[in-house]
Each structure stands twice: as C-alpha cells, then as structure tokens.
C-alpha cells in the first residue's frame, strides 16, 4: 500500500527494478553477455523505473531507455568514428534524449567522448571519460528536472553518485599482539562485522535489512565494489603500457561480473523477508533426566558340589 511504502524508512526500502525487455533475444547467450557488460548503466536506470534494452547503433551497441512521455534515451559510446573498446567500457559516453515522432526533440544530456579535433571545445564532463558514475548523475539530474523519472531521487538520497572527495578509511582497530607494520584489513573487518550481525539476526526481516546493505542496486556494497574495480581499471590505464591496458580489461570484466550479480540477486531481499520462520522446537534439557536404578541382578542358586 502507498501509505505503508511512504512510512517505510529509506534504509529498509527495496529498490524494485523495471522489468527486462520482452523479446526473443533476451534468452540468447550473446544478448545476455551484452546485458552483463552494460549492467552498470542499466541497473541504476531500472532502479529509477526506466525500462532498458541493448541494441546495435551505427557502429556499436547502445542502451535505449524508454521515458514516460514516449521519448527515449540513447546512451552509447562514440559512433563516428567507432570506438575500438569492448562493449560497456568505452573511452566516453554520450547520452541523448530523442522522440520517435518529433525530430525536433534532440537533447544532449551528457557527452564525455574525447574529441578528435584538438581545437574544438570539449564539454566539462569530458574529463570523466568512460566512468559511469557521473553519467548516471547527469541523467538523474536532467530527468528529475523534466519530471520523467518514475522513481525520482528521494530527498537526502544519493543518486548513485558520491562526493569526489575521498572517503576517509574506517579507523583501524588495535589488534593485540599484532606488529605495528602488519596489515590491518579495516574494510574486510567491516564486512566481517556485518556477517556476524547476519549470523546473529533474530528474524528474516533483520536478515533482509542486512542484505539490503549489500544488494541495493545503486549504493549497496556490491554496486560500490563494481565502481571500485572500474576505478582500478581506469588507474591501470594511466600507465599507458600494454600490461596496464590488459589489466584494465580484466578489472572491467570483474566490475561487470559484480554488477551482474547485483542484477541476479535483486529480489533476494524480498525473498528473505517473505520467509516464514519455523516454530522453534522444544529445547531439550541440558542434562538427561536420571533414570531409576535397576533392581539388583538375581544370581542363580549355586549348584551343589560333587562329593569326593
């Protein structure tokens, strides 16, 4: 019910994703691989209620997102000249809004593609290159202005983008007996603490709330882990060495795999919350009740000895 949804705290609210496209290619391995490679684009948009699809454009695959006013978004790498990068990992993104029945409606929402003309002015977002995070932020911002987000960004909610300032790491805890130069895995410890809370959860609703922290499609741990590997790939490219580019592709694949996992598990929180706990079995006493002593064993009468 709407009233129930409005009263649900944001941290506990499940971000329902828009449905998958309805065509025969959805079940084909090649389309599923393309979908996996573009999950970092489609998942945040679907979390806002926008149905997405993967199509082939002029020279590369594109993401098409349908909007409530019958217009649509086209999100793609550079088309002319074509990008030589793998699908889903271009050197820049271009996002436009168009309408099938109104050719005059053509709006560039975002363009981070590098220009081949050194003298041509570049848009401010060109510095972001192929990063998906500022792309999604720009789309959220513009569609919110136009009133075209079915699930708008809520007040105080991050639209998938966080401050450019680095987040200070959690304070390292003191580990008795650990040498000063030994590594302390503060982020691993934080996740271990979350796992401990899950193990100690007293209800499936509590477990679902913890799953939400991991699986929320824009700000959850897995989504941010995908962003981490994407950023690591961009950092590897800065070396401008062959191995750096090879490493960046491996890291981009890892980011895509993680985002695909978010896609696969997007209803896990709902399913966990819907589970009915089993009735607890009566607890057995810690020590078994003492059984009564058996009567003393009756020995058979002794046989008389044979006389000598």
C-alpha positions as CSV (number, residue, x, y, z in Angstrom):
1,X,0.0,0.0,0.0
2,X,1.1,3.6,-0.7
3,X,0.8,4.6,2.9
4,X,2.8,1.7,4.1
5,X,5.5,2.4,1.5
6,X,5.6,6.1,2.5
7,X,6.2,5.2,6.1
8,X,9.0,2.7,5.4
9,X,12.4,4.1,6.3
10,X,14.6,4.7,3.2
11,X,17.3,2.3,4.5
12,X,14.8,-0.5,4.6
13,X,13.1,0.2,1.3
14,X,13.7,-2.2,-1.6
15,X,14.5,-0.6,-4.9
16,X,12.4,-2.5,-7.4
17,X,13.9,-2.7,-10.8
18,X,12.0,-2.1,-14.1
19,X,11.3,-5.3,-16.0
20,X,13.6,-6.8,-18.6
21,X,12.7,-6.1,-22.2
22,X,10.3,-8.5,-23.8
23,X,11.8,-10.0,-27.0
24,X,13.3,-13.3,-28.0
25,X,17.0,-12.1,-27.8
26,X,16.7,-11.9,-24.0
27,X,17.2,-15.7,-23.8
28,X,20.2,-15.8,-26.1
29,X,23.8,-16.0,-24.7
30,X,25.1,-13.2,-26.8
31,X,22.5,-10.7,-25.6
32,X,22.9,-11.8,-22.0
33,X,26.6,-11.1,-22.3
34,X,25.9,-7.6,-23.7
35,X,23.4,-7.0,-20.9
36,X,26.0,-8.1,-18.3
37,X,28.6,-5.7,-19.8
38,X,26.2,-2.8,-19.6
39,X,24.7,-3.6,-16.1
40,X,26.5,-0.6,-14.6
41,X,24.3,1.6,-16.9
42,X,21.0,-0.3,-17.0
43,X,20.7,-1.2,-13.3
44,X,20.7,2.3,-11.9
45,X,18.2,3.4,-14.6
46,X,16.0,0.4,-13.9
47,X,16.1,1.3,-10.2
48,X,14.5,4.6,-11.2
49,X,11.8,2.8,-13.1
50,X,13.1,3.1,-16.6
51,X,12.9,0.0,-18.8
52,X,16.2,-0.5,-20.8
53,X,17.3,-2.5,-23.8
54,X,20.5,-3.2,-25.6
55,X,20.5,-2.5,-29.4
56,X,23.1,-2.0,-32.1
57,X,23.6,1.6,-33.2
58,X,25.6,3.0,-36.1
59,X,28.8,1.2,-35.2
60,X,28.5,0.0,-31.6
61,X,26.0,-1.3,-29.1
62,X,23.8,1.2,-27.3
63,X,21.5,1.3,-24.3
64,X,18.0,2.6,-25.0
65,X,15.8,3.7,-22.0
66,X,12.1,4.4,-22.5
67,X,10.7,7.5,-20.8
68,X,7.1,8.1,-19.7
69,X,6.4,10.8,-22.3
70,X,7.2,8.3,-25.1
71,X,10.6,9.8,-25.7
72,X,13.7,7.7,-25.0
73,X,17.3,8.0,-24.0
74,X,20.2,6.7,-26.2
75,X,23.3,6.0,-24.2
76,X,26.3,5.0,-26.3
77,X,30.0,5.2,-27.0
78,X,31.2,7.4,-29.8
79,X,29.7,6.1,-33.1
80,X,31.5,8.1,-35.8
81,X,34.4,7.2,-35.7
82,X,33.5,4.0,-34.0
83,X,35.0,3.0,-30.6
84,X,37.6,0.2,-30.6
85,X,36.9,-0.5,-26.9
86,X,34.9,-3.6,-25.8
87,X,31.1,-3.1,-25.2
88,X,30.3,-1.4,-22.0
89,X,33.8,0.0,-21.5
90,X,34.1,2.9,-23.9
91,X,36.5,5.9,-23.8
92,X,33.5,8.1,-23.2
93,X,29.7,8.1,-23.0
94,X,27.1,10.1,-25.0
95,X,23.5,10.4,-23.7
96,X,20.8,12.0,-25.8
97,X,17.1,12.3,-25.5
98,X,15.0,11.8,-28.6
99,X,11.4,11.3,-29.7
100,X,10.3,8.9,-32.5
101,X,7.5,11.3,-33.7
102,X,9.2,14.6,-33.1
103,X,12.5,15.0,-34.9
104,X,13.0,18.5,-33.4
105,X,13.4,16.9,-30.0
106,X,17.1,16.2,-29.7
107,X,18.9,17.0,-26.5
108,X,22.4,16.0,-25.4
109,X,22.3,15.3,-21.7
110,X,25.9,14.1,-21.4
111,X,29.0,13.8,-23.6
112,X,32.3,12.7,-22.2
113,X,33.6,11.3,-25.5
114,X,37.1,12.7,-26.4
115,X,37.2,15.0,-29.4
116,X,39.4,14.2,-32.5
117,X,39.7,18.0,-33.1
118,X,42.3,19.5,-30.7
119,X,40.9,22.9,-31.3
120,X,37.3,22.1,-30.6
121,X,36.0,22.9,-27.2
122,X,35.1,19.9,-25.0
123,X,32.2,19.6,-22.7
124,X,33.0,19.8,-19.0
125,X,32.2,16.1,-18.5
126,X,34.9,15.0,-21.0
127,X,37.3,14.7,-18.1
128,X,35.2,11.7,-16.8
129,X,35.9,9.6,-19.8
130,X,34.2,6.2,-19.6
131,X,33.2,6.4,-16.0
132,X,29.6,5.5,-15.5
133,X,29.0,7.3,-12.2
134,X,28.9,11.0,-13.4
135,X,26.8,9.8,-16.5
136,X,24.1,8.4,-14.2
137,X,24.2,11.5,-12.1
138,X,23.7,13.8,-15.1
139,X,20.8,11.6,-16.4
140,X,19.1,11.6,-12.9
141,X,19.5,15.4,-12.6
142,X,18.0,16.2,-16.0
143,X,15.2,13.7,-15.9
144,X,14.3,15.0,-12.4
145,X,14.1,18.5,-13.9
146,X,11.8,17.2,-16.6
147,X,9.6,15.1,-14.3
148,X,10.4,12.0,-16.3
149,X,11.7,9.7,-13.5
150,X,9.1,7.2,-12.5
151,X,11.0,6.7,-9.2
152,X,12.6,10.1,-8.5
153,X,15.6,10.5,-6.3
154,X,14.3,11.0,-2.8
155,X,15.3,13.9,-0.6
156,X,18.6,13.1,1.1
157,X,19.1,10.0,-1.1
158,X,22.3,9.7,-3.2
159,X,21.5,9.4,-7.0
160,X,24.2,6.8,-7.3
161,X,27.0,9.4,-7.1
162,X,29.1,10.3,-4.1
163,X,31.3,13.2,-3.3
164,X,34.5,13.5,-5.3
165,X,36.4,13.9,-2.1
166,X,37.9,10.6,-0.9
167,X,36.1,9.0,1.9
168,X,38.4,8.6,4.9
169,X,39.0,4.9,5.8
170,X,37.5,3.5,8.9
171,X,39.7,3.8,11.9
172,X,41.9,0.8,12.3
173,X,41.2,-1.1,15.5
174,X,44.0,-2.2,17.7
175,X,44.8,-5.9,17.4
176,X,46.6,-7.2,20.5
177,X,49.8,-8.9,19.6
178,X,49.9,-7.6,16.1
179,X,53.2,-6.0,14.9
180,X,52.9,-2.3,14.0
181,X,53.8,-3.0,10.4
182,X,51.3,-5.8,10.0
183,X,48.4,-5.1,7.6
184,X,45.0,-4.4,9.2
185,X,42.1,-5.0,6.8
186,X,39.7,-2.4,8.0
187,X,37.3,-2.9,5.1
188,X,37.4,-6.7,5.4
189,X,36.8,-6.3,9.2
190,X,33.8,-4.1,8.5
191,X,32.3,-6.7,6.2
192,X,33.1,-9.4,8.7
193,X,31.2,-7.5,11.4
194,X,28.2,-7.3,9.0
195,X,28.4,-11.1,8.5
196,X,28.5,-11.5,12.3
197,X,25.3,-9.4,12.5
198,X,23.7,-11.6,9.9
199,X,24.6,-14.8,11.8
200,X,23.1,-13.3,14.9
201,X,19.9,-11.9,13.2
202,X,16.8,-12.9,15.2
203,X,14.4,-12.7,12.2
204,X,14.3,-13.0,8.5
205,X,13.3,-9.3,8.4
206,X,16.5,-8.4,10.2
207,X,18.5,-10.6,7.7
208,X,16.7,-8.9,4.8
209,X,17.7,-5.4,6.1
210,X,21.4,-6.5,6.1
211,X,21.0,-7.9,2.6
212,X,19.8,-4.5,1.6
213,X,23.1,-3.0,2.6
214,X,24.9,-5.4,0.2
215,X,22.4,-5.6,-2.7
216,X,20.9,-2.1,-3.1
217,X,21.5,-1.5,-6.8
218,X,23.0,2.0,-6.6
219,X,24.6,2.5,-3.2
220,X,24.9,-1.1,-1.9
221,X,28.2,-2.7,-1.2
222,X,28.3,-4.8,-4.4
223,X,27.4,-1.7,-6.6
224,X,30.2,0.2,-5.0
225,X,32.6,-2.7,-5.3
226,X,31.8,-2.6,-9.0
227,X,32.7,1.1,-9.0
228,X,35.9,0.3,-7.2
229,X,37.1,-2.2,-9.8
230,X,36.1,0.2,-12.6
231,X,38.2,2.9,-10.9
232,X,41.1,0.5,-10.6
233,X,40.8,-0.2,-14.3
234,X,41.0,3.5,-15.1
235,X,44.0,3.8,-12.8
236,X,45.8,0.9,-14.6
237,X,45.3,2.7,-18.0
238,X,47.2,5.7,-16.7
239,X,50.4,3.6,-17.1
240,X,49.9,3.7,-20.9
241,X,51.6,0.3,-21.1
242,X,50.3,-2.9,-22.8
243,X,50.0,-4.7,-19.5
244,X,48.2,-1.7,-18.0
245,X,45.6,-1.9,-20.7
246,X,45.3,-5.7,-20.3
247,X,44.9,-5.3,-16.6
248,X,42.2,-2.6,-17.1
249,X,40.2,-5.0,-19.3
250,X,40.4,-7.7,-16.6
251,X,39.3,-5.3,-13.9
252,X,36.4,-4.0,-16.2
253,X,35.3,-7.7,-16.6
254,X,35.4,-8.1,-12.8
255,X,33.3,-5.0,-12.4
256,X,30.8,-6.3,-14.9
257,X,30.6,-9.6,-13.1
258,X,29.8,-7.9,-9.8
259,X,27.1,-5.8,-11.4
260,X,25.6,-8.8,-13.0
261,X,25.5,-10.4,-9.5
262,X,23.5,-7.4,-8.3
263,X,21.1,-8.0,-11.2
264,X,20.7,-11.7,-10.4
265,X,20.1,-11.1,-6.7
266,X,17.9,-8.0,-6.9
267,X,14.9,-9.8,-5.4
268,X,16.9,-11.7,-2.7
269,X,16.0,-9.2,-0.1
270,X,12.2,-9.5,-0.8
271,X,12.5,-13.3,-0.8
272,X,14.4,-13.3,2.5
273,X,11.8,-11.0,4.2
274,X,9.0,-13.2,2.9
275,X,10.3,-16.4,4.6
276,X,8.3,-17.7,7.5
277,X,10.4,-18.8,10.4
278,X,9.9,-22.4,11.6
279,X,8.3,-22.9,15.0
280,X,11.1,-23.4,17.5
281,X,11.4,-26.9,18.7
282,X,11.1,-27.5,22.5
283,X,14.6,-27.2,23.9
284,X,15.9,-30.4,25.4
285,X,17.3,-30.3,29.0
286,X,21.0,-29.7,29.2
287,X,21.5,-33.0,31.0
288,X,19.3,-36.1,30.6
289,X,17.0,-37.0,33.5
290,X,18.4,-39.6,35.8
291,X,16.9,-43.0,35.1
292,X,15.8,-45.1,38.1
293,X,18.3,-47.7,39.2
294,X,17.7,-51.2,38.0
295,X,16.9,-53.8,40.7
296,X,19.8,-55.9,41.7
297,X,20.5,-58.8,39.5
298,X,19.3,-62.1,40.9
299,X,22.0,-64.7,40.6
300,X,21.1,-68.3,40.0
301,X,21.5,-70.6,43.1
302,X,24.8,-72.3,43.4
303,X,25.0,-75.9,42.2
304,X,26.0,-78.4,44.9
305,X,29.5,-79.7,44.6
306,X,30.0,-83.3,43.7
307,X,31.1,-85.3,46.7
308,X,34.5,-86.8,46.5
